[in-house]
Amino acid sequence: MSEQAGTISNKSDQTIVCYSPTMITTNGIWQGDNPLDYSLPLFILQLTLVVTTTRLLVFVLKPLRQPRVISEILGGIILGPSVLGRSTKFADTIFPLRSVMVLETMANVGLLYFLFLVGVEMDIGVIKRTGKRALAIAIAGMILPFLIGVSFAFMLHQTTELIALGTFILFLGVALSVTAFPVLARILAELKLLNTDIGRIAMSSALINDMCAWILLAFAIALAENESMSLASIWVILSSVVFVLFCVYIVRPIVSWMVRRTPEGESISEFYICLILTGVMISGFITDAIGTHSVFGAFVFGLVIPNGPLGVTLIERLEDFVSGLLLPLFFAISGLKTDITAIHGFTTWAILGVVIVLACAGKIAGTLLVSLYYKIPFNEGLTLGLLMNTKGLVEMIVLNVGKDQKVLDDKSFAIMIIVAVVMTAIISPIVTTIYRPARKFTPYKRRTIQRTKPEGEFRVLVCIHTPRNVPTIINLLDASYPTKKSPICTYVLHLVELTGRASAMLIVHNTRKSGRPAVNRTQAQSDHIINAFENFEQHSGFVSVNPLTAVSPYSTMHEDICNVAEDKRVALIIVPFHKQQTVDGGMEATNPAFRTINQNVLANAPCSVGILVDRGLSGSTRLAANQIAHHVAVLFFGGPDDREALAYGWRMCEHPGVNLTVLRFIVGENAVEPVAEARRNPSQREMLTVATETDRERQLDEDYINAFRTRTMDDSSVVYDEKVVNHGEETVAAIRSVDPMHDLFIVGRGQGLISPVTAGLTDWSECPELGAIGDLLASSDFAATYSVLVVQQYVGIEGLGDGTAGTPDSPNRQHEQQIEFGNRRPPPQPPRGQGFFQPQP
């Protein structure tokens, strides 16, 4: 290739490139070959470069809460002629013209399958159920930006006399008016708005918007391929309609038949999966042949696949490979075509600024008007408008097709790509500043079990990761004795990790009551969990169950838990322990992230917390009238946490089928007070070594125990026993001597208390968050068959240190003045060397 052709290497549409059919794989560098002269090694290098660049950018932009699309487009721009590609050597070596064909083909294959997955995940039924509000917001949010796109088209079109004005208008209008559903879902989850009204409306509107964008895109492509609106365009549109009808009325029944052939619970056979994956290619081929874009066919083919096990299997097989490897290629290609240097001259940049402002403003204004009409507050309407500005894949496809069809020249293309990046990038930061949902910090008093009225409602928030913990928690709630006077209101929060995968998002969006099969595995889990609790609700009476889902990264999940607890005014949060019992009775860790969540919840919870070590809580002997015989033991050492544990045990013992043993440990005469050690360690100077504080605590313990004994004196199902112990070893021996028939131990976390009774037990603890006794009972060498509930009482907010200031929504600062608590105690000390419970890298 001559020097002159080399300078315009990647931009040139006219250059003729000669291909040698044999130059696919190299003979090796020892033969004197340069691997980059051959298409396969070159493609592998390009793919690696693209993926590593985008991953690096994802990592860099994470603190700014930027969606992944931004990193992918920016990665392409950096590798393209705007940044690195300015060096001719780099462009010619890594992205020579001859390689573009292979790259484009692979990128389009990735795109084909990705849009097939988007189609599989999209539930048209949701659109039917969204209601008028979302529909109106979606339409208003499309019309105004479309009009702005039209006016902008007139401004730009004077400089580009390449194509018919009508087509140009359509392309710019579509590009400005779309909203990207997958990107929006991700942003909403990051901002913790998924479960709010505004989040639901935004998701529904984006879905409708996405569908309209596809229809418009099909039209735009049909028109672009013909200079004027001729018979050919009409044929293209008609044949597209025929293709859609063919998919709906012929392909869908065939796929449904395949699903019916598969027995319940079996995975779909390989043969059918391969058939469907081939079907994606065939649909792409047909739509390309009739004149719309091949991705349109793949998308429609995905839409007709019924939700259920088939969809789950397809998504799980394809998603990571397609969206992790092949899709970034498509964005990279868009970036490689973007030459920011084409935008020169002050006027062009001014136009760019105007377009960004106008397009955003148009979308916001359209959404705002409809929101106000539907009596949505101004603040929320504004936020909705901003959220609807999310751009993503559809817009990229529109622009790329436009560039390939010569509808957009280099300048228009570069301008539109920048508009897309800027509009999506500003959303997260702006929404976080504008939209502070009016958090209802009404000070509620019943934040602990001890303070809950015996004849009032008992509110519990149950957090669940997997269906595995459900039976034990249901039995625990049942043993908590819901009655007509004191019903139990349970909020079941299913915790789902927010990953880059779109599938996790759909749980929230799919309204469960639709009776549809689950879209993916997480949704199926969610359904199992909720069904179990609803079943419990029907059978037990006096229990109300409210299912909720929290989708967020594990590092901030405790904020969701604490916010729900605060909003729902619960008295107790129950979280599962991060270890589960193995078949041989030992304990193994499930996911280290669960431990971090538990530690953060303990540090920031607005009410009492119970960590449940689940070793099964079987209703061993069922009595008449659905009553269960449980043997519950409460170990009482003293302090707020133990009083809370006793309060819970007290509530349980009213249940006719529960036998309660309260074992109180009293410090013996020979016990050595471990005060010296605390004094020697200045970092723990806040420990309760002050005599007056200790005495007050002891007095509270005495009063509470006495009240308990007086009330339960005549109850034959309650056994109260006192053990005098002098040191940790005697304590362990005493606990081991407790009758093995108990199936639940309730203990206080005992944080901040120094007692000779537990001296030495903390030196070996694996999980300091459970406290000395809790950790002992949960350890594997206590080969036990009982579950353990470790309780931490909420005792006001004084002095929780600056550690919680790092979590923005920790509900401690706001109501500091409003609530006055009787007994306060120093904050739980973070375990040494761990800072204030931050996830370990």
RAQUITA-V874654 format. One line per field, one symbol per residue. ss: DSSP state (H for helix, E for strand, C for the rest). phi: phi as a letter, one per 30 degrees, with the letter a starting at -180 (. if undefined). burial: # if it has 9 or more other C-alpha atoms within 8 Angstrom, else .. A space follows every 10 residues. Layout:
ss->???
phi->???
burial->???
This chain:
ss->CCHHHHHCCC CCCCCCCCCC CCCCCCCCHH HCCCHHHCHH HHHHHHHHHH HHHHHHHHHH HHHHCCCHHH HHHHHHHHHC CCCHHHCHHH HHHHCCHHHH HHHHHHHHHH HHHHHHHHHH HCCHHHHHHC HHHHHHHHHH HHHHHHHHHH HHHHHHHCCC CCCCHHHHHH HHHHHHHCCC HHHHHHHHHH CCCCCCHHHH HHHHHHHHHH HHHHHHHHHH HHHHCCCCCC HHHHHHHHHH HHHHHHHHHH HHHHHHHHHH HCCCCCCCCH HHHHHHHHHH HHHHHHHHHH CCCHHHHHHH HHHCCCCCHH HHHHHHHHHH HHHHHHHHHH HHHHHHHCCH HHCCCHHHHH HHHHHHHHHH HHHHHHHHHH HHHCCCCHHH HHHHHHHCCC CCHHHHHHHH HHHHCCCCCH HHHHHHHHHH HHHHHHHHHH HHHHCCCCCC CCCCCCCCCC CCCCCCCEEE EEEECCHHHH HHHHHHHHHC CCCCCCCEEE EEEEEEECCC CHHHHHHHHC CHHHCCCCCC HHHHHHHHHH HHHHHHHHHH CCEEEEEEEE EECHHHHHHH HHHHHHHHCC CEEEEECCEE ECCCCCEEEC CHHHHHHHHH HHHHCCCEEE EEECCCCCCC CECCCCCECE EEEEEECCCH HHHHHHHHHH HHHCCCCEEE EEEEEEECCC CCCCHHHHHH CHHHCCCCCC HHHHHHHHHH HHHHHHHHHH HHCCCCCEEE EEEEECCHHH HHHHHHCCCC CCCEEEEECC CCCCCHHHCC CHHHCCCHHH HHHHHHHHCC CCCCCCEEEE EECCCCCCCC CHHHHHCCCC CCCCCCCCCC CCCCCCCCCC CCCCCCCCCC C
phi->.deddddcec cdccdccccc dddccddjdd didceddcdd eddddddded dddddededd deedhcddee ddddeddddd ddcddddddd ddddbdeddd ddeeddddde dedddddedd ddcdedddcd ideddddddd dcdddddded dddddddddb cdbddedeee ddddddcdbd ddddeddddd diceddeddd dddddddded ddeddddede dedddbebdc eeeddedddd dddddeddcc deeddddedd dddeidddde edddeddded dddddddddd jcdddddddd dddddddked eedddddced ddddcddedd ddddddddcd dddbjddddd eeeddedddd dddddedded eddcideeed dddeeddddd cadedddedd dedddidcde ddddeddded dddddddeed ddddcceddd cddcddcbdd ddddccdccb cccbcbdedd eddddddddd idbddbdccc cccdcbddcd ddddddeddd ddddidddda ddddeededd dddddedddc iibccbdbbc cadedcdddd ddddddddhd cbcccdddcb dcddjdcbdc bedddeeddd dedcddadbb ccdcbibddd bdcdhhcbcc cccccccjje ddddddeddd dddddecccc ccccccdddd dcdddedddd cddcddedcd edddddeddd eeedddeddd dceddddccc bcbcbcaedd dddddddded ddcbccbddi diccbddcei dddcddbedd iddedddddd ddebccdbcc ccddbibdid idedddcecd dcddcdddcc cdccbddddd eeibhcgced d
burial->....##..## .......... ..#.##.##. ..####.##. ###.###..# #.###.##.. #...###### ########## ######.#.# ##.####.## .###.##### ########## #.#..##..# ..######## ########## .###.##... ..###.#### ########## #.######## #####..### ########## ..##.##### ######..#. ..##.##.## ..######.# ###.##.##. .#.....#.. .##.....## #.######.# ########## ########## #####..### .######### ########## ..#....##. .#..##.### .#######.# ##...#.#.# ########## ##.###.### ###.###### #######.## #####.###. ##..#..... .....####. .#...##### #####.#.## ########## ###..##### ########.. ########.. .......### .######### .###.##... .####.#.## ########## ###.##..## ########## #...###... ..######## ########## #######.#. .##...#### ######.### ########## ###.#.#### #######... #..#...##. ...#..###. ..##..##.. #..#...##. .......#.# ..#.####.# #..#...... .######### .#.#.####. ##..#..#.# ######.##. .....##### ######.#.# ...#.....# ##..##..#. ...#.##... ......##.. .
